[in-house]
Amino acid sequence: MVGSEVYSTEVKKTEILMENFRRAIGLRIKENKEVYEGEVTELTPEETENPLGGYGRTISHVVIGLKTTKGSKQLRLDPQIYEAIQKEKISVGDVIYIESSSGAVKRVGRSDAYAAEFDLEAEEYVPLPKGDVHKKKEIVQDVTLHDLDVSNARPQGGQDVMSMMGQMMKPKKTEITEKLRTEINRVVNRYIDQGVAELVPGVLFIDEVHMLDIECFTYLNRALESSLSPIVIFATNRGVCTIRGTDVVSPHGVPVDLLDRMLIIRTMPYSLEEMVQILSIRAGAENTEFDDAALTALGEVGSRTSLRYAVQMLTPCRILAETIGRTCIESTDVNEVDQLFFDAKASARLLAKSEGFLK
């Protein structure tokens, strides 16, 4: 995320910070379930007379044939499972599994026996399942804590007019209460203690962290010390400046008590050889051809100014060479483009001179 994202008109700054924290924490849930798994060999819905009368017919049950390497089985299932099959767009030749307890249907992919067929859509082909059709299978689900928050915070729709209107209208972004998050944390910790789930902390990268104000930094002090916290990386290019929302001057625009909780990564300026190597990789990515002398000249410009300025010069150099009728960029093109444009340091120096600050 970027530091300026917290300034929203809909929700509080602390809510946006916590939402991003919870997005960066994963929960891997492992469950042993009884499933029916195999390649679909038959899919036949059987109809009957509508019990409510009239001319319509209704589906009484669905017959599904499943095949594995060890054998095959024919199942007669409820019509609700047929609706789930239609939602998953399952057809004969697909590899699926059906949970025996909940009746949930999951399409794994297309059987690799059909891999030779020409298909307009890119299909994922999977091998024929091994073992029996009816088996115990370990199912692994990856969710984030934010997914759990949202699914539990969303009210279930009723049959009254207000619920119907709320489902049709675009839902407004609302805050998730601290009470709900505490309850979800309690359930998650219980799952972890039972060995059902495993916590997978990710990385939250906050760019332009000097844009956060004192309220956000105070909130981060508590959030970083929570047991459910991801690895947090702050990035800023500020030196000693004021903390937003205060008159206090601090390194990087971050309060000192928060800096004490961090490891600060030491960064070094690029050498000329490293700049030439980076520019060579970038030129290859942009399909731009440079000779060795041009790359060295561009690296010297970067060491005098900045790497960003040197990278920005790649496109003007290519355009200049194409205008002359060459595909390979030479050092003369680099020098000409460097004379056409100013970098930030040269522009500041020129402005200071024109204002009389420099002789």
Residue, then its C-alpha position, 0 to 999 in steps of 0.5 A: m500500500v501507499g501512505s496516502e491511501v489511508y486518507s479516505t472519505e468513507v472509513k477511518k485511517t486506522e481501519i484502512l491500516m488494519e485491513n491491509f494488515r489482515r490482508a497480509i496474514g494468511l490462514r492455511i486450513k487443512e481438513n480431512k473430508e470424505v469425498y467422491e473424486g473422479e472423471v465424470t463419465e455420465l451426467t444425467p438429470e432425471e425429471t419427474e412430474n411437478p408435485l405442485g401441479g401444472y405442466g412443468r417438470t422438476i428434477s428429482h435427482v441426478v445420476i453422476g458416473l465417476k471413474t478413477t484408475k482403480g474403478s468407477k461408481q454411479l451416484r444418485l444425488d440430490p437436485q441441489i447438487y445438480e445446481a452446483i454442477q451447473k454453476e461450476k460448468i461441469s461436463v463429461g470428461d471433467v475431473i471433480y470431487i464432491e464432499s459427502s458431508s456438505g455436498a459441495v462440488k469442486r471442478v479440478g480440471r479437464s481430464d488429460a485424456y482429452a488433451a489432444e482435442f482442440d479447444l478455443e479456451a486454455e484448459e487446465y488438464v489434470p491426470l485421472p485420480k488414483g485410488d477408489v472413487h469414495k475416499k478420505k482426502e486432505i483438503v487445503q484452503d488458503v484464506t486471509l484474515h481479511d477474507l474471514d472478517v468480510s465474510n462474517a461482517r456481511p449481513q445475511g439477506g432476509q426476505d423483507v423489502m429492506s434486505m432485498m433493496g440492500q442486496m440490489m444496491k451497491p454496498k457501501k464500504t463499512e468498518i469492521t468492528e474490533k469486537l468481530r476481529t477479536e472473535i475471529n482471532r479467538v477462533v483462529n487461535r483455537y484452530i491453530d492450537q487444535g492443529v487444524a490450521e496454520l498461520v502464514p504471515g506475509v509481508l505488508f509493504i508501505d511505500e511513502v510512509h512519511m505520508l502517514d500522520i501521528e495518529c497512524f503511527t500511534y496505531l502502528n505501535r500497537a498493531l506491530e506488537s500484536s501476535l497476529s502481525p505480518i512482516v512490515i516494510f516501510a519505505t521512504n526517501r525523506g531525511v530529517c523532516t516534520i512528522r505529519g500532523t505535528d511540529v516535531v522533527s524526526p528522521h524520515g518523518v517517523p516518530v522515534d519510538l516507532l523507529d526503535r521497533m525497526l531494523i533500518i536497512r542500509t542502502m548504498p549508491y550504485s557504482l558505475e559498473e552496476m548502473v551499466q548492468i542495470l541499464s543493459i537489462r532495462a534496454g533488453a526489456e525494452n528491445t532497445e539496442f545499445d553499443d558498449a560505448a553508448l551504455t558506458a556514456l549512459g552509465e556516466v550520466g546516471s552516476r553524475t545525475s541519478l539512475r532514474y534519469a538515465v533510465q528515462m533517457l532510453t526512449p529519447c535515445r531510441i527515437l533519436a537513433e530511429t530518426i537518423g535511420r539507425t537501430c543501434i544507439e551510439s554514444t553521440d545519441v546519448n550526449e545529444v539527448d543529455q544536452l536536450f534535457f535537464d535532470a533534477k539537480a541541473s534544473a535546481r542549480l539553474l533555477a537557483k542561479s536565475e533567482g540570484f542564489l548562486k553566482 
